[in-house]
């Protein structure tokens, strides 16, 4: 496999993984659940009760940005 082919596979995997992760995040957001604990991270930096209420208000409207980096280190092919 050439470096160009490997690079194409890595980019394709990054694109697909990014799409799938974003779909899962949006799905759990629409269900109004937070299994990844974004809310706990927010709460750890905002101590006021009103801040927590603000989080509960804004969570359903958040837009997610997902960055992926895939590095294929071994293809399993023997050359």
C-alpha positions as a printed NumPy array, in Angstrom:
array([[  0.   ,   0.   ,   0.   ],
       [  1.418,   3.377,  -0.961],
       [  1.614,   6.366,   1.345],
       [ -0.968,   8.126,  -0.826],
       [ -3.434,   5.263,  -0.437],
       [ -2.81 ,   5.114,   3.301],
       [ -3.399,   8.838,   3.577],
       [ -6.687,   8.528,   1.676],
       [ -7.858,   5.752,   4.012],
       [ -6.92 ,   7.806,   7.069],
       [ -8.838,  10.839,   5.779],
       [-11.885,   8.698,   4.943],
       [-11.801,   7.13 ,   8.413],
       [-11.483,  10.569,  10.054],
       [-14.456,  11.895,   8.095],
       [-16.659,   8.89 ,   8.907],
       [-15.671,   8.81 ,  12.583],
       [-16.289,  12.547,  12.928],
       [-19.771,  12.168,  11.425],
       [-20.664,   9.212,  13.649],
       [-19.456,  10.89 ,  16.844],
       [-21.405,  14.049,  16.061],
       [-24.552,  12.012,  15.349],
       [-24.266,  10.274,  18.725],
       [-23.71 ,  13.573,  20.554],
       [-26.75 ,  15.15 ,  18.913],
       [-28.855,  12.064,  19.646],
       [-28.049,  12.075,  23.368],
       [-28.524,  15.832,  23.455],
       [-32.017,  15.504,  21.939],
       [-32.818,  12.869,  24.572],
       [-31.742,  15.457,  27.177],
       [-29.2  ,  13.136,  28.773],
       [-25.53 ,  13.762,  29.427],
       [-23.646,  10.444,  29.748],
       [-20.359,  12.111,  28.771],
       [-20.684,  14.54 ,  31.719],
       [-20.355,  17.819,  29.875],
       [-22.579,  19.266,  32.599],
       [-20.262,  18.136,  35.39 ],
       [-17.325,  19.784,  33.657],
       [-19.331,  22.977,  33.311],
       [-20.455,  22.785,  36.918],
       [-16.875,  22.32 ,  38.159],
       [-15.979,  25.725,  36.725],
       [-19.198,  27.565,  37.569],
       [-20.141,  27.474,  41.237],
       [-23.21 ,  29.695,  41.293],
       [-26.618,  27.971,  41.326],
       [-27.764,  30.293,  38.549],
       [-24.874,  29.05 ,  36.401],
       [-26.15 ,  25.478,  36.691],
       [-29.626,  26.596,  35.705],
       [-28.046,  28.401,  32.757],
       [-26.323,  25.154,  31.729],
       [-29.606,  23.274,  31.817],
       [-31.112,  25.954,  29.604],
       [-28.313,  26.052,  27.024],
       [-27.445,  22.332,  26.804],
       [-30.24 ,  21.467,  24.349],
       [-29.002,  24.214,  22.009],
       [-25.268,  23.501,  22.043],
       [-23.477,  22.934,  18.762],
       [-20.736,  20.32 ,  18.877],
       [-17.414,  20.604,  17.088],
       [-15.7  ,  17.261,  16.634],
       [-12.088,  16.914,  15.509],
       [-10.651,  13.524,  14.679],
       [ -7.18 ,  12.321,  13.811],
       [ -6.686,   8.791,  12.53 ],
       [ -3.224,   7.307,  12.107],
       [ -2.994,   3.856,  10.568],
       [  0.25 ,   2.421,  11.846],
       [ -0.025,  -1.086,  10.44 ],
       [ -2.176,  -2.404,   7.614],
       [ -1.654,  -6.088,   8.225],
       [ -0.491,  -6.538,   4.647],
       [  2.73 ,  -8.334,   3.891],
       [  4.742,  -6.845,   1.082]])
